[in-house]
Amino acid sequence: MGQSDFHRRKVFKSPTLTGGAIIPFMVTPDAVARPELVERRSYKEFVIEIEIYRRANGRCYAWPYIEISRGYSTTKKHFVLTENEFATKESAVKAAIEEGKKKIDAGFDVEDLSS
């Protein structure tokens, strides 16, 4: 492993995606990019937040969250889209908002990490 590869090695820990396991992985430029767009839309007492990233192939990738504020506390949880790569930012935002509304209507609980 070259020195530049060593410096790019990171540790990934996500209790929802890996069951709490720590997984070393190589970070690609796509993985460390800042979102090109962040949209926030209110729905009922929740906020649907979507981060949009541009992939190297020119397509857009959506990383959505559902957020709720109670008093001084805010809880935010990522949810997975059925389809996650889109031709445009607009189509990614639209799909994430529609899916977020469906999850909220179905009783999505941001405080339950198993949903």
N, C-alpha and C positions, 0 to 999 in steps of 0.2 A: 504494500500500500504506500503510495507516494505521500509526501508531506501535505500536498494540497488535499488529497483524499482524507487524510487524518483530520485536518482542520474542518472538513465539511461533515464529519461524522457527528451525529447528534443522538440523543436518547429520546424516544417517543414513549410517553406514558399516557394512556387514556383509559380510565376505568370503564367507559361505556363501549369502547371499541376492542379492547384487549383483555377485559376482565381484570384489569389492574397490573397486567404483565408489563415489564419494561422491555422494549424491543429496540435494539440499535438499528439504525438505517442510514442510508446515504441521502442527504438532502439535495434535491434537485433545485434549480433556479425557480421552477414553478412553485415548489413547496414553500419557499421563503419570500415569495413576492408579496407585496402589499396589495390589498384589494383595489381593483380599478374603480369600483363603484360600491357604495354601501347605501342601501335603501332601507327605510324604516316605515312601516305602515301599521297604523292602529287597527285593531279588530277586537270588538268587545272590550274586555278589560286587559287584553294582551297587546303586545307589539310584535310584529313579525319583522325580523331584521335579516337582510340578505346581503352577504358579501359576494361580489362578483369578481372572479379572477380570469384573466386572459391566458389561455394555454399557448404553448409554442406553435400549435397547429392553427392558431387564429380563432378557435372556438372558445366559448365562455363556459366557465365552471361556476356553479352556485353553491355557496356554503351558508345555509339558512339556520336561523335560531328563532325560538319563541321565548319571549320575555314577559314577565309580569312583575309589577311593583306593588308591594304591600307596605304601607307606611314608609319607613326609611330603608326598607330592604328591597333589593331588586334581584330576581332570580332569572337566569338566562340558560337555555338548553338548546343544543344543536339537535336538529332532526334530519333524517336522511330522505332525499328525494328519490322517487321512483326512477326518474331519468335525470342525469346530472350534468350533461354536456349539451350546450345549445349553440345555435348559429349566431345569435345576437344577445346583447345584454338585456334588451327589452323582453325577449322570450324567456330568458332565465329568470328574471324578476317576476314575470307573470306566472310562470309555473310554480315558483317557490311560494308566492302569495296564495295561489289556489290550494296548494298542498298544505300550507300552514293553516288556512281557514278550515280545511277538512279535518286536520288533526285537532284543532281547538274545538270544533263542533262535536268531535267524537270523544271529547273528554281528556285530551292530552294534559298531563300533569307535569309541569316543569320541575317539580320537586321530587318526582319519582324517577330515578335514574334508570329504571328498568323499562320504561315505556319507549 
